[in-house]
Amino acid sequence: KADFIPKVTVDGWMYGEKRKTPVTTDLPEELQAAQNQIQYFYSTSSDVSGVWTPEKGPEGWSKDVPTDAGTYYVAALIKEQANYNQTLSAPYKFRITENTYGFVENCGRSTFIT
């Protein structure tokens, strides 16, 4: 089986906005359409040491998308395939910024707080 090194990126967003979806690139051609084989994990640390499985990352990493303002990392884990070994991207740093405009989401409607 072959190895490859994927690259993951994600745009940051403002607290209260809809989350952005990570994008994984540098995939072998036969895996480019297999986005369902990619698992995204999030952490406040860039340390990727430990055991990674498609179901669970090591301590400190979660499939839960962060919602609070702060600095985070996302890593993409691509499951083992017929011709490729399981592989993990390098972590990518992104931010959820504080909402300084006073807008909040309320049942799908934006409200301005004065």
ZIPESUL-V659180 format. One record per backbone hydrogen bond with DSSP energy under -0.5 kcal/mol. CO is the residue of the C=O (numbers start at 1). NH is the residue of the N-H. If there is no record, write none. Layout:
co->[CO	CO]
nh->[NH	NH]
This chain:
co->[2	4	6	7	9	13	14	23	23	25	28	28	29	31	33	34	35	37	37	39	41	42	43	46	56	58	62	70	72	73	74	75	75	76	76	77	77	78	83	84	87	92	94	95	95	96	97	98	102	104	106	109	111	111	112]
nh->[85	6	90	25	23	97	17	9	25	7	31	32	32	34	35	37	38	39	79	77	75	62	73	48	53	61	42	96	94	43	92	41	77	78	89	39	79	87	2	81	78	74	72	13	97	70	15	100	113	111	109	106	104	113	114]
